[in-house]
Amino acid sequence: MQELEEGSELSLDFEKLRKVGSGKGSVLPVVLQHAESEAVLFMGYANRQALQETLARREAVLWSTSRNELWHKGATSGDVLDLVEVRVNCEQNSLLYRVLPRQGGVCHTRDAAGKTRRSCYYRKLDSDEGLSFL
């Protein structure tokens, strides 16, 4: 996992949607976007319960496809994402959570200074095989 999250070698998981689709529950993709800067923070999934919890709490709640459980973003890390609004795409098969991070950090990984990264998109594709940090 360390090399996947901190390495510069490209290792895309083209099987992710197949794994999600073969899971026990029904989910939608959710893009999480900073409501002020409009930066894309990360992408997750929500089932009906996660969406209901998000609307009730006014904080981002997702469905963890790896743990098969509700994931209240920030419950353990403190990196809570306050909900500004939920948008629905034209085909009603994905959601956009417009959020404001309480502490600035978003990703579960940390930068070289040990701080939570502000987005999960912290590397760019340089070639067919290589990544570089932003």
Summary of the structure (lengths in Angstrom):
residues: 134
radius of gyration: 15.2
end to end distance: 19.8
largest distance: 43.2
contacts: 347
relative contact order: 0.20
helix: 16%
strand: 36%
